[in-house]
Amino acid sequence: MARLRDPQTGCPWDVKQSFATIAPYTIEEAYEVADAIQRDDLVGLKEELGDLLLQVVFHAQMAREAGHFDFDDVAHAIAAKMVERHPHVFGGAAERTAETQTRSWEAQKAAQRAAKGQARTLDGVPLALPALLRAEKLQKRAARVGFDWPTLGPVLAKIEEELGEIRRELRRKTREKARLADEVGDLLFAVANLARRLKVDPEDALRGTNAKFERRFRTIEDALARRGKTPAQSDLDEMDALWDEAKAVERSRATRRQAQPRRPRAKTTGSKRKTRR
């Protein structure tokens, strides 16, 4: 990367980049990693992790050129953070339950935010996060200080309320796009809150639904192609019927999979640990 960024002999494209211009690529590569994991593509995962690592190297090199820090500083900083946040592993703390570790982790993150001048409840939630994920994180922060409904009832009622607001906007003679956008945003925020309360990752849930929609729509296209048609040559009634057929086939397959007896797993020795990172 130092060679690529050399002002005299480097790559002109790499030389003119900045933190701001590279940031979108960093986010994109992180999603490529998640996509490879979702598809259980370990060969692709190796490649995507390399692409993501390149982003870290790129940012570190630009920081080194400006005299701020370098790649070694980045590696040392994260190693120190992991040691500090895991006293039950690297220190003398005896408590090793998941609940105790989580409380300790959150307490240390709060202390670090305070040290950075991020003393208010919602400080430090990155603006660049996907909006749905950021909504969930904002709600979690607020819930920690008691700003949360105690049961699911009010959460569901809020979703109904926001749907009502949208219906009222749609009944107006003159619709304002900004007002509709505001109401749709409120609805999405309320649904993110429901997902949080149900311990469902809203990003994962929506990715799953996106994949399901894509899979079923491709099935519609294939069925139309066998009839010598394209979607543009079809109509909504025909495509709806094909959609229902595709959904029925998927449900039938899922039922058959659930009915199949599972093979007994081989016994293993030792224990496997899960990580939250």
C-alpha positions, 0 to 999 in steps of 0.5 A, a space after each residue: 500500500 505504501 508503494 501504491 500511495 507513493 506520489 511519484 511512482 504509485 497508482 494515481 487512483 490510490 494516491 488521490 484517495 482520502 478517508 472519506 472516499 475510501 469509507 464507502 468501500 470499507 462498508 461495502 467490503 464488510 457486507 461482502 464478508 457477511 454475504 459470503 458467510 450467509 452463503 456458507 462460501 468459505 472460499 469466497 470468505 477468504 477472499 472477502 476477508 482479504 478485501 476487508 483487510 486491505 481497507 484497514 491497511 489503506 486507512 492505516 497507511 493514509 493515517 501514517 502518511 499524515 503522522 497520526 498512527 500506523 497499522 501496528 498502532 491499530 493492531 496494538 490498540 485492538 489487542 489492548 482493548 480485548 485484554 481490558 474488556 476480558 478481565 475474566 480471561 486475562 486478569 484475575 476476575 473469577 466470574 465467567 458467566 455470560 451475564 456477568 461478562 456482558 455487564 462488565 463489557 457494557 460497563 467498560 464501553 460506557 467508561 471508554 465513551 465517557 473518557 472520549 467525552 461521549 457522556 450522554 446516553 446516545 453518544 457514540 452510535 455511529 451515523 454511518 450504520 445502516 439505518 435499521 441497525 442504528 435504530 436498534 442500537 439507539 433503542 438499546 441505549 435508551 432501554 439501558 436507562 429505563 426508556 423502554 416499554 415493559 411489555 410487548 403490548 405498547 410496542 404492537 400498539 405503536 406499530 398500529 398507531 404509525 400505520 394509522 398515521 400513514 393511512 391518514 396521510 394517504 387520505 389527504 387531498 394533497 400528499 406531501 412526500 416529506 410527511 409520508 417519508 416521516 411517517 414511514 420512518 416512524 413505522 420502520 423505527 417501531 418495527 425495529 423496536 419490535 424486532 429488538 424486543 423479540 431478540 430478532 436481528 432486523 438486518 438479518 430478518 430483512 436480508 432473509 426476506 430479501 433472499 426469499 423474495 428474490 428466490 420466489 420472483 426468479 421462480 415466477 420468471 422461470 415459470 413464465 419463460 416455460 410459457 414463452 413469456 416475460 414478466 412484462 408480457 404477463 399481468 399481476 393476476 398471473 404472477 400472483 398465482 405463480 407466487 402462491 405456487 412457489 410459496 406452496 412448494 417452498 412450504 412443502 419442502 420445508 415440511 418434508 425436511 422437518 419430518 425427516 429423522 435427524 442423524 445422531 451426532 457423534 459425541 465430542 470431547 471438550 467444550 466449544 465456546 461462542 464469541 459475540 464478536 
